[in-house]
Each structure stands twice: as structure tokens, then as C-alpha cells.
């Protein structure tokens, strides 16, 4: 017999039902035994929960950024203080100068202080749209070059080799003070001159006065009074500018200006044949002098001595000396000339114009050049014969007289005038020395205080 597959059959597990009913009954009995509280429950306050804070591990403190900040703050404070101090100082100086008016202004900007106006030029900048030429440079700087004419009267001949009654040379205007303009030239041009005239580019001649010289280097400084210039109608004077002669290279173009043959200022052009050369030449008293010379193939003629050798900017890089044909006087040369370099002349001029050279204030000559005087005195021809004592000079104040013979100076024997001059150049103004002279057959000891070199003769 087969069962009907569509017939539904429910099967109940009565034992399991009874267990469930028993558990429910127990739960109900337990609920009835619980005592509920009679007091009202507190009112519940609802709050929005704060978002959870993410956990971050603790990090170590870094002290370096704080140090950097501290240093930065200090630098800012320092710069701020310095800036404030500079601004305050500048304002104070400006107010002080303003209150003083024109006292601190240079004399050149006050026409009433000087009868002439001076200017300097360096050929460096030209107007836009123009072409700079050599002629443009010459136009600017040639007024600083003057012709020098020296006259020597035979009746005032002071010994030594004879000189022509008239000599021609050149000079360069390089400086000024309150009363004078200063001109550098070669000493041989004005040596033992009685009258020296300077002719300016305008054609006017003015009397020049002695100022200083160095016999060894053969450089002299002469002066022209500004009042004399004003009286001659000269209102403007050009001062030359010195350049660095050590920068000149072989082959560079140079220009020489000079009073060639005494006929007025002329120009020759050439190149640097040899760069600045260190040469040792014999000086007075057996000394050896260190001189720098520049060689050029620009034509150098009689009368050019004392003129400038110019670079392409119009700066003086040498003072022409026509007598320096060559270090060896027996050497025959052609097509070259020599100039004393600006680097030699410039420091020498500084010493001369600032009165840093010592002097005793006499005119004299070696006794060997005056043998009849030695015979008259009955002594060997060794020493210096004093021909003239400058009034108020060191020798005058020490008691030296004309016709004295200086035989010792500063503890050293005096053999001739060169040895005396060499000893003087080793000293400074203000130094005190002992001088021994022979006077009327007797030896006299004197104390002499050196003074700054001041010239009243050429």
C-alpha cells in the first residue's frame, strides 16, 4: 500500500512543549517577586555625543626651531637699531652742515674765495651720437700744459757749469692751494734761473715762482699766483689728472705734448715701446736711486722736457725728460724717448707740496769746485762752502754764516755737497743735528733743527 504524497502530516513533540511551558511559568513567578521603586525616575537629558578624538602618539619637543627664531629676532632687532642709528646720524650731520652754511663747502664752489676756477678732465664719456677722436681728447687736456721759459743772467752766475741765457721747456698744471696753482716740470729746465715765465694755452705769459725741487730725480715744482692770473684775465685753469703708469702695456697708444723747440705746444703720437721699467741711477753722495721709466717711440724734441706723456684717456702717465736718452750715455739710440713714470713722480710731488722734505736753508757748493777758497783757508778741498744763508731758515737760526765751510753733519764727515744733501735726505723736518763748521780758521760746533724744505730760488 502506497501513501498519498499530497497528504499533510503534522508531527508534535509534546515533551518539548511541556518543558517550554514550565520555563515560562518560572519566569512569571520570578517577575511577580520583584518590587518596583515608588519614587519618580529623574528626567533624562539628551546630549549630542562628541566625536571621538583620534589617538596620536606623543612627540619629542624640537628645540632647534626656537633657537632659529631667537637668532632671527636678534638679527632683526640689530638691523633695525643700526638703520635707526644711521638715519639719526645722517639727519644730525645734515642739520649740522645746514646750520653751518657754506663753511664746509670747498673753496672752488665759492667764486669769491678764489679769482679763478679750476677743473679736471678724464676723456671717458662722450655725448651720445658723437665719435670720440684723439683731437677731442687733446682739446680737453691741452690747457693743462704750459710752455716754460727760463732766463739766466750771466752777472748773477752762481758757479757750476755755464747755462744758456734762455732755456725752453714744458710744464704740467697738477695742483693748487688757496693762493697758487702748482706746475711740475723737469728741474734742468728751471735750474739756477733768475726769471721763469709760464705761457698758458690762451697765449698769456705769467711770472712763476720757485716752490720745491728734487735734484736727484730731476723734478721741480713751480708756482703761479692766482692773483697774477686774474690780473692777466685768466679765469679758468685746467688741472691734469695722473694715471697708473704700471697699467700701460707695450703697444698702447700714447701722446706727448711739449714746447718743441720753444715754438709752443705741439703734439706727437706713438706707442709704448717698453712697459714701465725699474732703473737704478747714480745719485748724490754715492747713493743709488730707484726710478721707473717709460719708453715710447713718440717724437721727443728739445723743449719737450717737463711735458706730459698721456694715455688714451688723457691721464698723465709720465713726465718727459729729453735728457734721458738712455741709461748708458754712450749708447746711441734713435726713435725712442723716455719719461719719468707717473708712479715715481706722484709720491714725490706729494712729499714736495706737503713740505715733508727736510732742508737747512743754504746755497753752497763743494769746496773741490772752489779750489782757490781751499788754498785761501789753507785746508784740503773737502767740505761744503756756504755761499748764502736763507733768512729765517734752519742754518740761519743755528748760526751758520756765509763763507763758513761745513766739515761734519750729524756725526758724519762732509766730503762734498752731494754727501751733505744725501745725509739731509735721510732725516725729517724737526730732527736736531750737530753741525761742525770751519770759520776764520777756527772750528765751531753748532746745533741745528731741520726745517721743511722751502725754496726762494730755482
GICORMO-V283559 format. One record per pair of residues at least 6 apart in sequence whose ideal C-beta (glycine too) atoms are under 7 Angstrom apart, sorted by the first residue. I is the first residue (numbers start at 0). J is the second residue. D is the distance in Angstrom with one decimal. If there is no record, write none. Layout:
i: (I,I)
j: (J,J)
d: (D,D)
//
This chain:
i: (96,101,106,106,106,107,107,107,113,114,114,114,114,115,115,115,115,115,115,115,116,116,117,117,117,118,118,118,119,119,120,120,120,120,121,121,121,121,122,122,122,122,123,125,136,137,139,140,140,140,141,141,141,142,142,143,143,143,143,143,144,144,144,144,144,144,145,145,145,145,145,145,146,146,146,146,146,147,147,147,147,147,147,147,147,147,147,148,148,148,149,149,149,149,149,150,150,150,150,150,151,151,151,151,151,152,153,155,157,158,158,159,162,166,167,167,167,168,168,168,168,168,168,168,169,169,169,169,169,169,169,169,170,170,170,170,170,170,171,171,171,171,171,171,171,172,172,172,172,172,172,173,173,173,173,173,174,174,174,175,175,178,178,179,179,179,179,180,180,180,181,181,181,181,182,182,182,182,183,183,183,183,183,184,184,184,185,185,185,185,185,185,185,186,186,186,186,186,187,187,187,188,188,189,189,189,189,190,191,192,195,195,195,196,196,196,196,197,197,197,197,198,199,201,203,203,205,205,205,205,206,207,207,207,208,208,209,209,209,209,209,210,210,210,210,211,211,211,211,211,211,212,212,212,212,213,213,215,215,215,216,216,216,216,216,217,218,218,218,220,220,220,228,239,239,240,240,241,241,241,241,242,242,242,242,242,242,243,244,244,244,244,244,244,244,245,245,247,247,247,247,247,247,248,248,249,249,249,250,250,251,251,252,252,252,253,253,253,253,253,253,253,253,254,254,254,254,255,255,255,255,255,255,255,255,256,256,256,256,256,257,257,257,257,257,257,257,258,258,258,259,259,259,259,260,260,260,261,267,267,268,269,269,269,270,270,271,271,272,272,272,272,273,275,275,275,276,276,277,277,278,278,278,279,279,279,280,280,281,282,283,283,283,284,284,284,284,286,290,290,291,291,291,292,292,292,292,292,293,293,293,293,293,293,294,294,295,295,295,295,296,296,297,299,299,299,301,303,303,304,304,304,304,305,305,306,307,307,308,308,308,308,309,309,310,315,316,316,317,317,317,317,318,318,318,319,319,320,320,320,323,324,325,350,354,354,356,356,357,357,357,357,357,357,357,357,358,358,358,358,358,359,359,359,359,359,359,360,360,360,360,360,360,360,361,361,361,361,361,361,362,362,362,363,363,363,363,363,364,364,364,365,365,365,366,366,366,366,366,366,366,366,367,367,369,370,372,373,373,376,376,378,381,382,382,382,382,383,383,383,383,383,383,384,385,385,385,385,385,386,387,388,388,388,388,388,389,389,392,393,393,393,393,394,397,397,397,397,398,399,399,399,400,403,403,403,404,404,405,405,405,405,406,406,406,406,406,407,407,408,408,408,408,409,409,409,410,411,413,426,426,428,428,428,429,429,430,431,431,432,432,433,433,434,434,435,435,436,436)
j: (103,109,112,113,177,113,116,117,225,225,226,228,229,225,228,229,233,234,235,236,234,235,175,236,238,235,237,238,238,240,139,140,237,313,240,312,313,314,136,139,312,313,312,131,313,266,313,239,309,313,200,256,264,200,237,171,172,237,238,239,169,171,256,264,306,307,170,172,182,197,198,199,169,198,258,263,264,168,169,170,184,188,189,195,197,258,305,165,167,196,166,188,189,192,195,164,165,192,193,194,162,164,191,192,193,193,164,193,191,364,368,364,191,188,258,261,302,184,185,188,258,302,304,305,184,257,258,302,303,304,305,306,182,183,184,197,221,305,182,183,239,306,307,315,318,180,182,236,237,238,239,181,183,238,239,348,181,238,352,181,238,224,225,222,223,224,225,223,225,236,210,220,222,352,197,220,221,223,218,220,318,344,348,219,221,305,217,218,219,304,305,318,320,212,214,217,218,219,217,304,322,304,305,195,219,221,457,457,457,457,207,221,457,204,205,206,207,204,205,207,223,204,233,233,231,233,223,227,228,231,227,221,222,223,221,222,221,454,455,456,457,220,221,222,454,220,351,352,356,452,454,218,219,220,454,347,351,282,283,288,288,290,339,343,347,320,339,344,347,348,351,352,236,307,315,314,315,314,315,341,345,310,312,314,315,316,341,342,275,293,316,317,340,341,342,275,342,271,274,275,293,310,316,271,274,271,273,274,270,271,270,271,268,270,311,269,270,271,295,297,308,309,310,266,268,297,309,267,295,297,299,303,306,308,319,264,266,306,307,309,264,265,300,302,303,306,319,264,302,303,265,300,302,303,300,301,302,302,297,298,297,295,296,297,295,296,293,295,294,295,296,335,294,291,293,340,291,292,289,291,290,292,326,287,288,289,288,290,287,288,417,420,421,417,418,420,421,421,339,343,340,342,343,323,337,338,339,340,308,316,317,337,338,340,335,337,308,335,336,338,334,335,336,319,321,336,321,319,321,319,320,321,322,318,319,319,315,318,316,317,319,338,315,316,316,341,340,341,338,339,340,341,338,339,344,336,338,337,338,339,337,332,332,356,451,452,451,452,423,426,427,428,430,449,451,452,393,423,450,451,452,392,393,394,423,447,449,388,389,392,393,394,395,450,385,387,388,389,394,399,386,387,456,383,384,385,386,416,384,386,416,383,415,416,372,373,380,381,382,383,384,404,380,415,384,380,384,379,380,404,437,437,414,404,405,406,413,404,405,413,415,416,419,404,399,401,402,403,405,401,401,394,395,399,400,401,395,455,450,447,448,449,450,447,434,445,446,447,445,434,436,445,438,436,437,438,436,437,413,419,434,436,412,413,435,436,437,413,435,419,422,432,434,422,432,433,433,422,419,432,449,449,450,451,448,449,449,446,448,447,449,444,446,445,447,442,444,443,445)
d: (5.8,6.6,4.3,5.7,6.6,6.9,6.8,6.3,6.1,5.3,6.2,6.9,3.5,5.4,5.4,6.2,6.4,5.7,6.5,5.6,6.4,5.0,5.7,5.1,5.4,6.9,5.8,7.0,4.9,5.3,4.4,5.8,6.6,6.3,5.3,5.3,6.0,6.2,4.2,5.8,5.0,4.1,6.0,4.5,4.9,6.0,5.9,6.7,6.6,4.1,6.2,6.4,6.4,4.4,4.0,6.2,4.8,4.3,6.0,4.1,6.4,6.0,4.8,5.5,6.2,6.3,4.8,6.5,6.4,4.8,6.1,5.6,6.4,4.2,4.1,6.3,6.3,4.4,6.1,4.8,5.6,5.6,6.8,6.5,5.8,6.9,6.2,6.7,5.8,4.9,4.5,6.2,5.2,3.9,5.0,6.5,5.7,6.6,5.9,4.5,5.0,5.7,6.0,5.7,5.6,5.0,6.8,5.7,6.1,5.3,6.7,6.9,6.0,6.1,5.6,3.4,4.3,5.8,6.3,3.1,6.3,6.2,4.9,4.5,6.7,4.5,4.6,6.7,5.9,6.5,4.2,3.5,4.1,6.5,4.1,6.4,6.8,5.1,6.5,5.3,5.0,7.0,4.9,6.2,6.9,5.8,5.4,6.2,6.8,5.5,6.1,6.1,5.4,6.2,5.3,6.8,4.2,6.7,6.3,6.3,6.9,6.2,6.1,4.1,6.3,5.7,6.4,5.4,6.6,5.7,6.5,5.7,5.7,6.2,6.5,6.9,5.1,6.8,6.5,5.7,6.4,6.8,6.2,5.5,6.5,3.4,5.6,6.9,6.9,4.3,4.4,6.9,5.4,4.9,6.2,4.9,6.0,4.1,6.1,6.7,6.3,5.6,5.2,5.2,5.4,6.2,4.5,6.3,6.4,4.3,4.4,6.2,6.3,4.7,7.0,6.1,6.6,6.7,5.5,4.8,5.8,4.5,6.2,6.5,4.8,6.1,5.3,5.1,6.2,5.8,6.6,4.4,6.6,5.3,6.7,5.0,6.4,4.2,6.4,5.8,4.8,4.4,5.7,4.4,6.3,4.6,3.9,6.9,7.0,6.1,5.9,6.7,3.8,6.7,6.7,5.9,6.9,4.5,6.1,5.4,7.0,6.6,6.8,7.0,5.9,6.2,6.9,6.2,5.8,6.7,5.3,6.4,7.0,6.3,5.1,5.1,6.9,6.3,5.0,4.9,5.3,5.5,6.8,3.1,6.5,4.9,6.1,6.9,5.3,6.1,4.3,6.1,4.1,4.3,4.8,5.4,5.8,5.2,6.2,6.6,6.8,6.5,5.7,6.6,6.3,5.4,6.6,5.4,5.4,6.4,6.4,4.9,6.7,5.9,5.7,5.9,6.6,6.0,5.5,6.0,5.5,6.4,6.2,6.0,5.4,7.0,4.6,4.9,7.0,4.2,6.4,6.5,6.4,5.5,6.1,5.9,5.8,5.0,5.6,6.9,6.9,6.8,7.0,6.0,2.9,3.4,6.1,6.0,4.3,6.9,4.8,4.2,5.1,5.7,6.1,5.8,5.3,4.9,4.7,4.2,6.0,4.9,4.3,3.0,6.8,6.0,6.8,6.0,4.4,5.6,5.1,5.6,4.0,5.2,5.6,5.2,6.7,5.3,6.7,5.8,5.3,5.3,5.8,5.0,6.8,6.0,5.2,5.7,6.5,4.1,3.4,5.2,5.3,4.6,4.2,6.6,2.8,5.4,6.6,5.7,4.0,5.8,4.7,6.6,5.0,6.8,6.5,6.3,6.4,6.7,4.5,6.9,4.8,5.2,5.4,5.7,6.4,6.9,5.7,7.0,5.4,5.8,6.5,6.0,5.5,3.2,6.4,5.1,5.7,5.9,5.7,4.5,6.9,6.6,6.7,4.7,4.4,6.6,5.8,3.7,5.9,4.4,6.3,6.9,5.1,5.6,7.0,4.9,2.9,6.2,5.4,5.9,5.8,4.9,5.3,6.8,4.9,6.2,6.6,5.7,3.9,5.8,5.1,5.7,3.6,6.8,6.8,4.0,5.6,5.1,5.7,4.9,6.9,4.1,7.0,6.5,6.9,6.8,6.1,7.0,3.7,6.8,4.7,4.7,6.5,6.3,6.6,6.7,3.9,2.2,5.1,4.8,6.3,6.6,5.2,6.8,5.6,6.8,4.8,6.7,5.0,4.2,7.0,4.9,5.4,4.6,5.2,6.3,6.0,6.8,5.7,6.3,3.7,4.6,6.4,5.3,4.7,6.3,4.7,6.6,5.1,6.3,4.5,6.0,5.3,5.4,5.6,6.6,4.0,6.8,7.0,6.8,5.7,4.6,5.8,4.6,5.5,6.8,4.4,5.6,6.8,5.1,5.1,5.6,6.2,5.7,6.5,4.6,6.6,6.4,5.9,5.1,5.1,5.9,6.4,5.7,6.4,6.2,6.3,5.5,5.9,5.7,4.4,6.7,6.5,4.8,6.4,3.8,5.3,6.9,6.3,6.5,6.9,4.3,6.9,5.2,6.3,4.3,5.2,6.4,6.4,5.4,6.9,5.7,5.3,6.8,5.7,5.9,3.8,5.8,5.4,6.4,5.6,5.7,4.1,6.7,6.6,5.6,4.9,7.0,5.6,5.4,5.8,4.5,6.8,6.5,4.9,6.4,5.1,5.5,6.9,6.5,6.2,4.7,4.9,6.3,5.7,5.1,6.6)
//
